[in-house]
Amino acid sequence: MQQLRRTTRLASTISTRTISARQARHIADARPFRETDIVLLRPTNSRSAPPLLTKPLRPSGRLDTHKGTIHHADILGKRPRDVIRTPPTKAGKPGAHFRLHTVRLDEYVRLTRRLVTPLYPQDAQLIVSLMDLHPEPPVWGQAKSTDPKLEILEAGTGHGALTLYLSRAIHAANPPFPRPVNPSDSGICAEHDDEEDAMIALTAWKATRRAVLHTVDVSSTYTAHAQSIVRGFRHALYAPNIDFHTANVTTWCQHAFESRGHTSFLSHAFLDLPGAEDHLEAVNKALRTDAMLMVFNPSLTQIMAAMTRARELGLPLELERVVELGVNGGTGGREWDVRAVKPRARQKAALAAVEDVSGDGERASDDFIAGNSENELPTPSDADSMSSFEPSAELADATELSKAKPTYPSSTSADDDWKMVCRPKVGDLVVGGGFLGIFRKLKITAS
């Protein structure tokens, strides 16, 4: 009982100290700016002028602008919305005035140094929204949960923009991280005297995580840069939720799948890399039933290639939606109709041939290949078959045809005559940009 009281008092002290430190650090006007903070500066005389982002504040640091030099020492000790001024120019003109702000995540993503083009904040927010994440915070006093972790794969770390947004979305699911309380915040426990103890504490904390983001990139340079971007935002607030990996995504998925006893573990996966279709088989094995797989590509034909490859390999992946994202910082959301279809006349002929071979004399119903108004689309590239059906001829939807095929096709040949429907859905937002193919893993039942 005495031991329980001591443990409770210690936990209460740590929890109170952690909450107080976090409140002081992240409530906008709760404390003045201090060392290692990153600050946003806006010119006071122009609302349209681009803002400036400082590096982590140091007493000897400086920010050179075309309107003069801003010394970090002039910012340290100030509070959000305070105004500072650059020194007068050599010509005797007064210095420029800048207002100080706490940097927001979208500003941080856009203004930090980049090695690759990042996902724009609006698109990253749309992707996170489409994942529909609802992390549940840990319950105080609850024993270690036996529920499976929420695990997300991001293939193609790049700049780390989506990495930050995804980590923020799952942050509430994890227990408080024992954060440092000194000015040299690094994201690693500073309550321990040596690095070895700190790493032991970090490993112990990672074992208690209930949500993890795995981000994979083949480039060690991009991985290291993304890590620095993630750790630079609000004193590495979201860094502990993320595991960075430098590897081929197929190799990583195979190893992770085998290390878990060939058990599927991913609730969501996001592929933002060239040749995404080449990794579908390995990623599919790691996906749980009904897990969401997102494929992001600049070209719609690449989404079609992923859908075709999934069909060729017989993967239980259903393309639910294709969404067009924004461009130049804007956001879209226009949904596209992308389907594999067959001319109805050819499907009937194939069924008739099957019936002749089987000799059962029973005609299959046409209901499952009957098209609706949305399926009445001629395929211009099908020049050799235009004589067999008129421009108004119906096409059989792949999803409807699947009713007559309870198993997944193992291969696709030229004789299958599948054609692609690829057109924007009428009545939705019209904005250009990249494309997001959203797949769901189907439940495999024994035949």
N, C-alpha and C positions, 0 to 999 in steps of 0.2 A: 504493500500500500504506500509506504514511504517512497519507494522507488517510482511508483506511478505518479505521485504528487510532484516529485522532482522533475520527471519527464514532462509533465503537463506544464509546469512553470517555465521550463527551458523552451518548450515549443511555443508557449505564449509569448515569451520574450523575443524569440527569433522572428515569429510571425509579425509581432508589433513593429519590430525594428525594420523588417523587410517592407511592410506596408508603408511605414512612415518614409523610408528612403525612396520608395517608388513614387509616392505622392509628391514628395518634394522635388523629384526629378522630372516628373511628367505632367504635372498640372502647370499650365502655361505660365502663370504669373506667380507661382509659389516660391520661387527663389531666383536670385540673380544668375546671370550667365557665369560659368566658371570654366576652368581648364578642361579641355577635351570636348566641350560642347561644339556643335556645328550650328551656325547662325545664318539666317537669311536676312539680307539687307535690301531694302527698296528705296529708290530715290524719292524724296518727299515732294519734289516739284513735278513729277510725271508718273501717272498711274500706268501708262502704257510702256514705260521703259522696262527692259528685262531685269529681273532681280539678280542679285549676286549671292553666291554661296561660299562661305568661308571654309577653310580647312579646320580640323580640330584646333580649338583655341590654345595658344601658347603665349606666355608673357612676351616672348621675343618675336612672335609671328607677325606677319603683315600681309595685306591684300592689296595688290597694285591694280588700280583702275585708271581709265582714261580721264577720270575727274580727280585723280590724286591717290595718295596712299592712305589706306586704313590700317591702323596698328591694332593688333589684337588686344593690347593693353588698354586701349580706349573702350573696348567692348566688355572686358572682364569687369564684373561687378554691376553692369547695367542690367535692366530688366526688359522683357518684351514691350515693344512700342516706344521705348526710349529712343531719342534721336542723337546721333553723333555727327560730327563734321570733320571733313578732311582738312588738312592744313591749307592756309592760303597759298595761291600759286606764286611763282616767281614774278609774275607781272603785277602782283598786288591784288588780284581778284580774290574774293572770299571763297572758302572751300565749299564743296557740295555737302548737302545734308542727306543722311540716310536714316531710315527708321528700322529698328531691329525687330526681328520676328523669330519665333520658334519654327523651325522648318517642318513642313508637313511631308507625308510620305510621297505624295504625287510630285511635289516640288523636288524632293531629294532624288527621286528616280530620274527626273528629267535633267537635272542640273549637275549631277555627279559625272566625273570623267568616265568615258565609255571606251571600250575596245571593240564592241559590236553594237549594232542597233538594238536597243531594248524594246520590249513590248511597251507600248504607251500605257500610261496609268488607266485611261478609260477602258482599254481593251483588257488589261489585267483584271480590273474590277469586274468586267462582264464575264470573264472566264471563271473567276472565283464564284460569282453569283450563279452561273450555270451548274457548277459542281454542287451547289445547295448543301454546304457544309453546316452542320449543327453540333459543334463540339460541346460536350457536357463537362462542366468543371468538376474536379475531384471533390468528394464529400469529406469534411473534416471527421477524423476518427474512424473512417472506413478502412477496413483491411485492404491489402493489395488486391486490385480488381482482377478477376479471372477472365473478364471480357477481352476479346481480341482488340489489339491496338488499331487505331485509325492510321493507316499507312498510305502515303501518297507518293507517287513517282513523278518527278519532273525530269524528262530526258532532253537535254539541251539547256544547261544552266545559263549560258550567255552572260548578260550583264548582271543578272540577279534581281531584276525587277519583279517578275512573277514570283520568284523565290520569296521575296519579302512579303508580298501580298498573301501568298498561301500560308506562310508561317504566321502572319498576323491572324489569319482566319482560324487557325487551329490552336492559337496560343492559350485560349481559356481552358483547354482540356488538360493541360499539364500542371503539376504542382509547382509552387513558387521555386524559382531557382535561387540558390544562395549567392546573391550578387555581391560584388565588392562595394565598399562604402568609402573608398578613397578616390581622389581626383583622377587617378590613372586608370579609370574603368577599362577593363579589357574583355569582360564577358566571362572570365574565369574567376573562381572563388579566390578572394584575397584574404579570407578569414584564416587561411592556412599559411604557415610560415614558409614552407618550401614547395617547390613545383610538384614533387612527387605526391605529397598529401593533397594538393589541389586536384591533380589528375585522378586520384582515388575517389575524392569527393564527387568529381564530375561524372566518373563512371557509375558511381552508386546512384547519382541523381538520374542519369540516363535510363537506368533500369526501371525507374518509376514512371517514365513517360507514358502517356496514354494516347498520344498523337505524335507522329513522326513524319517529316518530309524528307524523302530521299531525292537528292538532286544530282544528276549524273551528266558529265561532259567529257568528251574525249580529249579536250585540251587542258593541260595543267595550267597554262597561262590564264585561260578564261576562268577556271575554277578558283585560282588564287585571287584573281581580281574580284570575282563575285563574293568571295569570302570577306574581302576587305570592304566591299560595299555594304554587305549585310551587317558586319560588325560596326561600321561607322554610323549606322542609324540608331539614335537614342541609346548610345552606350551598349550596343549589342543586345538590345531588349529581346529581339526575336531570333537571335543566333542559336540558342540552345535547342530549339525545336528542329534544327536542320542537321542532316548528315550529308556532307559533301563527298562525292566520289569522282575520281578521274578514271574513267573506264568506258569501254564500248557498252552500250545499253543492253545489247543481247547477252554479252558475257556477264554483266552484272546481274541481270534477271535470272540467268541460269544458275549462277552461284548462289544467289539469295534463295531461290526456289529449292535447291538441293540442300542448303544449310538448314532449312526449316522442315526437313523431312518430306519434301515434295508436296508441301501444303501451300495452297494459294493464300496470299496475304495482302494484296493491294486492293484498296477500296476505290482508288482513282488513279489514273495515269494520264500524263500529258506529254505528247511527243512533239517537240519543236526542233526538227532536224531533217536534213535532206535524206531521201530514201527511207522515210518512216515505214513504208510497207515492208522493208526487209527485216524489221524488228518485231513485226506483229506476232509471229508465232511464239517467240520467247516471252513477250509481254503478256500475251493471252494466258499462258500457263500460270503466271503470277497473279492474275486478276481473280478476285472472288466472283461468285455468281452475282449478277446484276450490277457489277462494278462498271464505272464509267471510264471509257477510253476516249480521250480527245486527241485529234491529230490536227496540228496547225501548220498550214503551208501557204505560201504566197499565191499559188496557182490552184485553181479548181481541179485541173487535170490530175494533180498530185493526190487530192482527196479521192478522186475516182480510181486512181491506181491502188490506193490503200483498200478501197472497197472491193476492187477486183481481186487483189491478192488474198484478202480474207476469204473470198468465195472459192478461189482456186485451191487454197489449203484446207478448205472445209472447216474453218474456224467458227466457233459459235459466237460471232460478233454481228450484231444487227446495227446498221446505220440508222440512227433515229432522226438526226437533224444535220443540216449543213448551214452554218451561219456565216455571213460575211461580216468581217470586222472592219474597223475604221482605218483611215489612212491620214497621215500628217497630223497625228494627235487627236483626230476625231474618233467617234465610235459609231459603229453601224448597228448591226443586229438584224439585217435583212436575211430572211431565211430562204434557202435555195432548195429546189426540188431535184434531188439527185437519186436516180433509181436505175436498176438494171431491168430491161423490159424485153419481151419478145413480140413480134408481130403475131396477132391472134390466129391468122390463117395458118402460119407455120406450126404453131402449137397444136392446132386441131389436126394437122397432117401427121405430126409426130405421135399424137394419141391414137389416131387411126391405125398407124403402122404398128404400134404396140398391140392394139386389139387384134389385128390380123395375125400377128405372131402367136399371141396367147390363145386365140381361137375360142374365147369364152363367149363371144357374141354379145357381150354386154357393153353398151355405149356409156362412156363416162359423161357425167354432167358437164355442161359448159359453164356452170356458175362460177367455178373457181378461176376461169380465165376471162370472164366477162369484164371488159373495161368500163370505166366510167368516163365522165366528161374530161377528167384530168389526164386520162390515159390516151386520149385521142391526139397523138402527136406523131406525125410522120418523121422518119429518120432520113435526112437528106443524104447521108453517106451510104445508105443502103440502096445504091443505084441498081444493083443487080436484081433486087427483089421488088422494085417499085411496080412491076407489072402484076405482081401477085396480090397486091392490095392497094387500094385507093388512098389518097392523102388523108381521108377521114377514117381509114381503117383503125380498129382498136388495137392497142398493145396490151399484152398481159403483164401485169406488175409482178416483179419477183417475189414480193411478199405474199401475193395471192397464190402464185404458183407453188409456193412453199407448202401450202395446205395439202397439195397432192404429193409432196416429197417430205415425209417425216424425218428423213436423215439429211445431213449436210452433204452437199456435193463434194466429192473428193478431187475433182478436176474440172476444168473448163476447156473445151476444144472449140475450134472454129466452127464445127458443125452445130454447136449450141445456138448460134445466131443471136446471142444476147446483144442488145443495143443499149446505149446510155441516154437517159433523159436528163438533161442538165439545163435548168432554166430558173430564173428568180420567181419566187412566189408573189403573186400580184397583191398589192395593197399594203405591203410592209415598207419599212424605211428604205430609202434608196441612198446608200452611201458606199463608196468604193473601199477596197482594202483587201486584206488577206482573208483566208477561209479556214473555218474551224469545223472539222468533221467530228460528230459526237456519236460514238458507238456505245452499245451496251452488251455486256456478256450474257448470253442466254444460259438458261439452266439445261444441263445435259441430262436427259432421262434415258434409262435403259430401254432399248427397243424390244 
